[in-house]
Amino acid sequence: MRIFKKRAVHALVRSASQTRLRRKEVFHVTTRSTLPMMLLLLALVLVPATGGAQNKPRARDLGIHFDGTPGALNAITDVAGIRVGHTTLIRGEGPLTVGEGPVRTGVTAIMPRGEHPEEPVFAGWFALNGNGEMTGTTWVEESGFLEGPIVITNTHSVGVVRDAVIAWQVERGAAFQPWSLPVVAETYDGYLNDINGFHVKPEHVFAALDSAATGAVAEGNVGGGTGMICMGFKGGIGTSSRRLGENAGSYTVGVLVQANFGGRTQLRIDGVPVGMEIARQSGSEVPFPEDDHPAGGGSIIIAIATDAPLLPHQLKRLARRASLGVARVGGTSHNGSGDIFVAFSTANLGAASAEPTAEVVVLSNSRITRVFEATVQATEEAIINAIIAAETMVGRDGNRIEALPHDRLQEIMSRFNRQ
């Protein structure tokens, strides 16, 4: 069976390479370094639409208060060695024509060990509500390791993304075992995107992985979050981090979310019922979507990273705590949600490959509470950052999702004595 797997993988690599060479398409590769992006695009024979850093306000820039101390970037990349890359696909407008568009989707890739992508990390996962997909979690549960990147996309592109990750690992020599069981997660973007047109292709996955970089992380309408909706406003990708004090080990916790859940009246920021306040204002300039929960529109994927030396059972506990961050912003995990979280530790490099035994360092359970608190705090802020960064978008059939208006938000927060 393993021989057949290897043959299939090599065939997939050849197919993906041929596709990348013959295909021309405009898309966004969002990265923090211009030169690597240019080299990547030349290698793939693709035409870039945009690149480089985004210059958007974040929640703290608007005076929003959050508990805890963020890292230098206030991003998952504050955990040393982690890289993030996005491929953003935006094309067409008007009525939906399946297979043609409009397209509002993409891919986001998180590399736990950017310098050593073949090296696993200890990991654990948790599903708050399971109406969604995260592949590879059976092996994460069984082995306690995450072997490779975490990649996030739309619901109907999980298969092609998973296969492309395998092809990328084989082509780059980044697979830990002769076979691969990638972790690929999804949320539904069919309200804005031609989701049944299957527009995410292997080259888009390769681009996100190859462009993954350290540094600040683009948020909002990027990567897998391009067509997402959160709390009745435009949602998408968001990130945040927390740095613990010396007495708690000086560890860092970073979170990245793909936020696509909840209804407008549920939204709470720093305890203030922002969504309800906007809904109550007569003559609101921020119209509701026709359905406050667009069909299938639930779900949030959360990736939690830390350099604290945690074992898999401790990381599963960490993943559970992300639920409290979701609750802080008003999320209730409804029946249609795929609320699936994965946590990993970059400590103990080489533990998976050491033979016959591995020596590992483990944080005592008596010292883990501060890491739990940091996870809750960073999850809450990452979700709000996703909403703050997102911009109004018009998608298929003229479906329009408004961004949360920053001026209205600040006025409400001031009225509740939060600024």
N, C-alpha and C positions, 0 to 999 in steps of 0.2 A: 504493500500500500504506500510506503514511503517513497519507493521508486516512482510510482505513478504521480505522487505529489510533486517530486522534483521535476519530472518531465513537464508537468502542467505549469509549474512556476516558470521554467525557462521559456516555454512557449509564450506565456503571458509577458515576460520581459521583452521578447522579440516583438510581440504585437504592440506593446506600449511604446517601444522605441520607434517603430515604424509609424505609429499614429502621430507621435510628436513631430516627426520629420515631415510628414505630408500635410499636416493640418495647420492652418493659419486662422487665428481668432484673436479678437481684441479682448483683453481682460486686465484686471489690476493685480499686480503682485505688490503687496504692501510689505515693505521692509525698511529697516533703519539705515541701510548702507547702500548708496547709489551704485558704486562700482560692482559689488557682487550681483546686484540686480541686473545691471547691464550685461555682465558676462553670462548670467543665467539665461536671459532672454535671447541673446545671440545663439547660445547653445541649443535652445529649443526652437529656434526659427519662429518666434512669436512676436507680435507687436504689442508693446505695453501701452495701456491707456493712462495710467498714472503710477507714481512711485514715491518713495520717500516718506517723511514724517507727516503726521497730521497735526494741525494746530487748532485744537478745540478745547474749550473749557471743560474742566472736570468738576465733580461735585464740590470739592473743597474750594475751588476757584470761585464758586457761587456763594461761599460762606456757610455751606452745610457742615454741621458738626458730626463727627463720628468718634466712637471710643477707640482707644489704642493709638500706638505710634506707628505710622507707616514706614516702610523702607525708603531708600533714596528715590526710587522710581515709582513707588506705590503701585507695584505691578508684580505679577508672578515671576518675572525675570529678576527680581531682587534676590531670589534664591539662586546662588551661584551656579552657573553652568547651564541653566535652562534657556532654551531658545524658542521663539514663537514666530510663525510665518502665516500669512494669509494669501489666498487667491480669491479675488472678488469678481463676480460675473454680473454685469449689468448691461442689458441689451434690449432694445425694442420698447414699444409702448402700444397702447390700444387694446383691442379685443384679443382674447386668448386664442391662439392657434397652437394646439398641442404639437410639440416638436420644433416649433419656431420661436415661441415666446409669447409675451415678454418674459425676460429672464432676470431674476433678482435672487441670486444664490451664491454659493461659494464654498470654500474649504478653509478651515483653520487647523494648524498643526502645532502641537506642543512637543518639544524634544526634551525629555528629562535629563539626558546626558548629552549635551550638544557636541562635546569633544569625543565622546565614546558612545555613539548611538547603539553599538552592539552590546553594551553592558546593561543588564537588567537593574531595576531598582525594586526595593521592597514596596509592596502596594496592597491596598485593600479597597473594596468598593461597597456601595450601599444604594439600594433603590427605595426612595421614599414612596413613590408610586410607579408601577412598572409598565405603564402604557407607552412604552418606547423601547429603544434599542441601544445597547452598548455591547458590541461584539468582544470576544476575547475574555470575558469576565469569568467564564468557567475555569480557565487556566489560572487566572489571577487568584481566584478563590482556592484552587487546589494547590498551587505552587507557592503562593505568597509573593510572586514576582510579576512586574510589568516589563515585558520584553519589547522595547521600542517606543515609538511615539504614540501620543493620543491625538486622534484626528476627529474633527467634528464637522458635520455637513448637514444637508437636509435629509428628511426621512427616506425618500426614494432613491437616494444616491449612496446609501450605506454599502451596497454590494460592490459597486465599481470602485469606491474609495478603498474598501478593504483589499480588493484584489490589487489595486495600484500600490498600496503600501507594501504588500508582499513583493511586488515587482521591484519597487524602490530598494527594499532591504537586500534583495538578491543582487541587484545591479551595483549597489554601493558597498556590498560586503558587510552589511550592518545587521545580519540576522544572527541571533544567539544560537538557535537550533537549526538543523537542516530544514525544518518546516517552521512556518510562522503562523501565529494566532493573534493578529493585530487588534488593538482596542480602537474601535471606530464608533462614534456616538452621533445622535441626530436629534434635531427638532424640526417641526413641520412649518414650511414657509409657503404653503399652497395658496394662501390668501393673496399674496403679492406675486408669486413666482409660478411659472409653468412647470410645476413639480413633476408632472407626468411626461414632460419632454426630455427628461434625463440629460440635462445639459452639462453636468459635471463629468469631465473626462479624465483619463489617467494623467494627461499632461498637466492638468490643473492641480492634481495631488502632488506630482513631482515638483511643480513650481512652489507650492506652499512649503514642502519639506526642504527643498534646496535653498529657499530664501529665508528660512527660519534664522533669527538673529537674537542676540542679547540686546539689552537696552529697552527703551520705552516701547510700549505695545499699542498699536492702533486699536481704537475702540469704536463701537457704534455699528454703522452700516458697512461692515467689512467681513471678509471671509465667510465662514459658515453662518454668521449672524446677519448677513446682508438683508434677507427678507423677513426677519423676525419681528415679533410684536410682544411688548411686555407691559402689563398692567394697562392695557388699552391705549398705550402710546407706542411709538416706534421703539423697538428694543434692539438687541444684537449682542455684540461682544463687549464685555467689561472685565476689568481686572483691578486688584488691590493687593496690598501686603501689610504685614505687621512684623515689627522688630521687637523682640522681647528684651527686657533689661538684663543686665549682667547677673542679677540674683536669680533669674529664671533661665540662665544658660546662654543668653545672647543669640538665640535661634531666630530664624526667619520663617514665616509662613506666607506663602503666596497663593492667590486664588485667581482663576480665570473662569468666567461663566459665558455660556451662550443662553441668553435670557429670552424666553418666548412663552410667558405664562401670565395668568392672572387677569382680572378685570379692572377697569379704571377706578371704580369706586373703592377698590381694596387698597390702592396705593397709599403707603405710609412712609414718610421720610422723617427720620429723627423723632418718631412718635406722632408726627402731625398727619392728620388724614387729608393729605394733599389731593388725592383723587376725588374724594367726596366734596371737598371745598370747590374744586373746579366744576364738578357736576352741578353744584348748587347755585352757582353764579348764573343769573339769568342772562340771556343773550351771549352765552359763552362763544368766544371766537375759536374754541377748540372742539369741533364736533366729535361726537362719539362715532366709532365704527358702527355700521348697521347692526352688527351683533357684537356685544362687548366681549364675547368669547367666540371669535371666528371659528368655524368648524375645524376641529382637530387642532386648534391653536394653542393648546397647552404645552408645557414642558420646559425644563431647564436642565442643562448639562453643566456640572461643576467639576473642575479639576483643581485639586488642592495639592500644593507642593510644600515641602519643608526640608530643611537641612538638619532638623532634630533627628537623632538616631532612634527611629521607631521601627518596631517589628510589624508584620502584616496584621496581627490581631489589633494592635494599637492604631494602625492606620485605618482599619475598618471603623473603629470608634471615632476617629477624626472625621471620616466621611459622613458619619451619622450627624455630627454636630453642624454640618452645613445646612441641615434642615432648619436649624434655629435662625440662621441668617436669612433664609427664605421667608420664614415667618415674620421676622422683624420688618420686612417691607410690605407685609400684608398677604403673602402667599399662603394658600391653604391646601395645595396639592389635590386638585379635583380629579375626578375619575378619568378624564381625558389626558391627564398629564403623564409624561415620561420624565420623572424627576430622578435622575440617576447621577451618582457622584462617585468619583474615584480619587483616592489620596495616595501619594507616594513620597518616599524619603530618598534624598540624594546621598545620604550618609552610607557608610559601609560599602564603598566601591570595591568590586571584586568578590563580594560575598557569594554571588551565584556561580562563579566559575572556580572558586577555590576547592582543592581536593587534597586529601580526603575529607578534611574538615575546614570550616571557616571560623575565624575569630571575629566576632561582631561586638560593637558597642551598643548598649540599649539604654534609653532613658527610663528611669524608674517611673512606675505608675504614680508614685507619690509626687512627681514633679511635672506631670503631664497636663494638669488642669489649665495652666497658662497657655499651652498650645491649643487646647480646646477653645479657650476664650478668643484667642487670636484668629482661629478659623471662623468662628461666628462673626466677628467684627469685619474681617476681610471679605467674607461672603456678602454681607449686607452692603458694604461699600462698592464692591464689584458690580452688583446688580444696579445700584443707583448710577454708577459711572456709565454703565451700558446705556441707560435711559437718557442721561444727560448728553452723552456724545452722539446719540442717534439723531438723524435728521429726517424730516418729513419725506415720505416716499410714496409715489404713485406706481402701482404695479399693474398686473393683468386686469383687463376689463375696467380700467380706470379706478380700481380699488385704491383708496388713499388712507394712509395711516399718518396721523399728525405726530410731530415731535412734541415732547413736553416743553411748553414755553418757559424759558428761563426767567423772564421778567415776572410772569405770573407766579412761578414757584417762589422767587425771592420775596414777592409781596405777601404771599401766604405765610412763609416762614417768619417774616418780620411781625406779622399780625399775631402769631403764636409765640412771640418773644424768643425765637430761636436764632436771631441774628443781632 
